[in-house]
Amino acid sequence: MKLGVNVPNFGPGTDPGVLREWARVVEGLGFDLLMMSDHVTITPDVAERYPEPFYEPFTTLSWLAGVTTTLRLGTTVLVLPYRHPLLVSRMATNLAQLSGGRFVLGVGIGWARQEFEALGVPFAERGRLTDDCLDALREAEYPIWVGGNSDAGIRRAVRYGHAWHPLRGTLSWMRTVVKGHSLPGFAPRIALRPTAAPATDGERLAGVGTLEQILDDLDQLRLLGAETVVLDPYHADPEETRRPQEAWQALTAVATHWKARS
């Protein structure tokens, strides 16, 4: 099982130098994949959690492809209804080519109602628009991970994707879904929030707890058939982007102990 990292491409502490250092750290620690999120216009509902500056993912990943060598690069997740399917196909295909086949397209339907309105895209039609785009991408030569924690999202992954890409869930819930569906693949994005004392909440998200709990979560996900697990060290506080060293320390601990354990 491979490990990836969701890197914040937004926020008051993020600039080109920080993004370059993120790539250096992630690749240097031996992670397989670096991913980042997608918003086109930073409307108030988006800005609460993902404020400007917000670096557009295709542009930024293309740039990082030139400063990395082995690292796969991807989106978690590209909001498909925001762009015409032909544009998505062109950009994703070019990025896959320019990176030497290192691109992973993670996709979703989106949630920011104000952003949909600003782009002139009907919010209520986002599921259908996502399906239309995925249908147009059927012949893609890069992996497509379909996000979505809802029943509709799971069905969409089964129909169109190379993997189901749930975002932040409990182990018990993911186990139920994996065992209850014929998934094309399984590549979850989980939290990365180390704690000094064991987390005892019955609804504890995977990736939250002591280092031993986090490593055990990874073991359990491997047993469930996860091909890649993406660690997400961002916890909705934009001020965290001013302190990337905290996330780097957590990633170093996980990478070091996971290698020894594997």
C-alpha positions in Angstrom: 0.0 0.0 0.0 1.3 3.4 -0.9 0.9 6.7 1.0 0.1 10.1 -0.3 -0.3 13.6 1.2 -2.9 16.3 0.7 -1.0 19.5 0.5 -2.8 22.9 1.2 -2.6 25.0 -2.0 -4.3 27.9 -0.3 -4.2 30.1 2.8 -2.3 33.0 4.3 0.9 31.0 4.8 1.1 29.5 1.3 3.2 30.9 -1.5 5.3 29.4 -4.3 8.3 28.8 -2.0 6.2 27.0 0.6 4.6 24.8 -2.1 8.0 23.9 -3.5 9.2 23.0 0.0 6.0 20.9 0.5 6.9 18.9 -2.6 10.5 18.5 -1.5 9.5 17.2 2.0 6.8 14.9 0.6 9.1 13.4 -2.0 12.0 13.3 0.3 10.1 11.3 3.0 9.3 8.7 0.4 5.6 9.4 0.0 4.2 8.2 -3.4 1.7 10.9 -4.1 1.1 14.7 -3.6 -2.5 15.9 -4.0 -4.2 19.3 -3.7 -7.7 20.6 -3.8 -9.7 22.7 -6.3 -11.7 25.9 -6.2 -12.1 28.4 -9.1 -13.4 31.5 -7.4 -13.1 32.1 -3.6 -16.6 33.0 -2.6 -17.4 33.6 1.1 -18.5 30.0 1.7 -15.2 28.7 0.3 -13.1 31.4 2.0 -14.1 30.3 5.5 -12.0 27.2 5.2 -9.9 27.7 2.1 -9.0 31.4 1.8 -6.9 33.1 -0.7 -4.3 32.9 -2.1 -5.7 29.8 -3.7 -3.3 28.2 -6.3 -5.2 26.6 -9.2 -4.4 22.8 -9.1 -3.6 22.1 -12.7 -1.3 25.0 -13.0 0.4 24.3 -9.7 0.8 20.5 -10.2 2.2 21.2 -13.7 4.8 23.4 -12.1 5.6 20.9 -9.3 6.0 18.1 -12.0 9.1 20.0 -13.1 10.6 20.1 -9.6 10.0 16.5 -8.7 11.0 13.2 -10.2 9.2 10.2 -8.7 6.3 11.8 -7.0 2.8 11.2 -8.4 0.6 14.3 -8.5 -3.1 14.6 -8.3 -6.3 16.4 -7.4 -8.4 15.7 -4.3 -10.8 16.6 -5.6 -11.3 18.4 -8.9 -14.9 19.8 -9.0 -16.0 18.4 -12.3 -19.1 20.6 -12.9 -17.0 23.8 -12.8 -15.4 23.0 -16.2 -16.5 21.7 -19.6 -15.6 18.0 -20.0 -13.4 18.7 -23.1 -11.4 21.2 -21.0 -11.0 18.8 -18.2 -9.9 16.1 -20.6 -7.4 18.4 -22.3 -5.8 19.7 -19.1 -5.6 16.3 -17.4 -4.2 14.5 -20.4 -1.5 17.2 -20.9 -0.6 17.1 -17.2 -0.3 13.3 -17.4 1.9 13.6 -20.5 4.1 16.4 -19.1 4.7 14.6 -15.8 5.6 11.3 -17.5 2.5 9.5 -16.5 2.5 10.7 -12.8 -1.0 12.2 -12.7 -4.0 11.0 -10.8 -7.4 12.7 -11.3 -9.4 12.7 -8.2 -12.9 14.1 -8.8 -16.1 15.1 -7.0 -19.3 17.0 -7.5 -18.6 20.0 -5.2 -20.4 21.6 -2.3 -19.9 25.4 -2.4 -23.3 26.7 -3.5 -22.1 30.3 -3.8 -19.2 29.3 -6.0 -21.6 27.4 -8.3 -23.7 30.5 -8.5 -20.7 32.7 -9.3 -19.7 30.4 -12.1 -23.2 30.2 -13.5 -23.5 26.4 -12.9 -26.8 25.1 -11.5 -26.0 23.6 -8.1 -28.9 21.1 -8.3 -27.5 19.7 -11.6 -24.0 19.0 -10.3 -24.5 15.3 -10.0 -25.7 14.9 -13.6 -22.9 17.3 -14.8 -20.3 15.2 -13.0 -21.7 12.0 -14.6 -21.6 13.6 -18.0 -18.0 14.6 -17.6 -17.0 11.1 -16.3 -18.7 9.6 -19.2 -16.5 11.7 -21.5 -13.4 10.7 -19.6 -14.0 6.9 -20.0 -11.0 6.5 -22.3 -8.6 8.4 -20.1 -5.1 7.0 -19.7 -4.6 8.2 -16.2 -6.3 6.9 -13.0 -9.6 8.5 -12.0 -10.5 8.4 -8.3 -14.1 9.3 -7.7 -14.8 11.0 -4.4 -18.1 11.1 -2.5 -19.2 9.7 0.8 -22.9 9.5 -0.2 -24.6 6.5 -1.7 -24.7 8.3 -5.0 -21.0 9.0 -4.8 -20.2 5.3 -4.1 -22.4 4.3 -7.1 -20.6 6.9 -9.2 -17.2 5.4 -8.2 -18.4 1.9 -9.1 -19.7 3.0 -12.5 -17.0 5.4 -13.6 -13.9 5.2 -11.5 -10.7 3.3 -11.0 -11.1 3.7 -7.3 -13.5 5.0 -4.7 -11.9 8.0 -2.9 -13.8 8.8 0.3 -12.8 11.9 2.3 -12.4 11.6 6.0 -14.4 8.7 7.5 -14.4 6.3 10.3 -12.8 2.9 9.8 -16.1 1.1 10.6 -18.0 3.1 8.0 -15.3 2.5 5.3 -15.2 -1.2 6.2 -19.0 -1.5 5.8 -18.8 0.2 2.3 -15.9 -1.8 1.1 -17.4 -5.1 2.1 -20.8 -4.2 0.8 -19.9 -3.1 -2.7 -17.9 -4.3 -5.6 -15.6 -1.3 -5.8 -13.1 -0.9 -8.7 -10.5 0.1 -6.2 -10.1 1.8 -2.8 -8.0 4.9 -2.2 -9.2 6.9 0.9 -8.1 10.3 2.1 -8.0 10.3 5.9 -7.1 12.9 8.5 -3.7 13.2 10.0 -4.1 14.5 13.5 -1.7 13.1 16.0 -2.6 13.3 19.7 -0.6 12.8 22.8 -3.2 10.6 24.5 -5.2 7.9 22.8 -8.4 9.1 21.1 -11.3 7.2 22.6 -14.3 8.7 20.7 -16.4 5.9 19.3 -16.8 7.9 16.1 -13.1 8.6 15.8 -12.0 9.5 12.3 -9.3 7.3 10.8 -6.0 9.1 11.2 -6.8 10.8 14.5 -5.1 9.6 17.6 -1.7 8.6 18.8 1.0 7.5 16.4 0.3 3.9 17.2 -3.5 4.4 16.5 -2.7 6.1 13.2 -0.3 3.3 12.1 -3.0 0.7 13.1 -5.5 2.6 11.0 -3.2 2.3 8.1 -2.8 -1.4 8.7 -6.5 -1.8 8.8 -7.0 0.1 5.6 -4.3 -2.1 3.9 -6.2 -5.2 5.0 -9.4 -3.6 3.4 -7.5 -3.5 0.1 -6.6 0.2 0.0 -4.0 0.7 -2.8 -3.1 4.2 -1.7 -4.1 6.2 1.5 -3.8 10.0 1.3 -3.0 11.7 4.6 -4.6 15.1 5.1 -2.9 17.2 7.8 -5.1 20.3 7.3 -7.9 20.7 9.8 -9.9 23.7 8.5 -8.0 26.4 10.3 -6.3 28.7 7.7 -3.7 29.8 10.3 -2.3 26.3 10.1 -0.8 27.2 6.7 1.6 29.5 8.5 3.0 26.6 10.4 3.7 23.8 7.8 6.5 22.5 10.0 3.9 21.0 12.4 2.5 18.9 9.5 5.9 18.0 8.3 6.8 16.6 11.7 3.7 14.5 11.8 4.4 13.2 8.3 8.0 12.4 9.2 6.9 10.3 12.2 4.3 8.4 10.1 6.7 7.8 7.2 9.5 6.7 9.5 7.5 4.2 11.5 5.4 3.0 8.5 8.6 2.0 6.7 9.8 0.1 9.7 6.5 -1.6 10.1 6.2 -2.5 6.4 
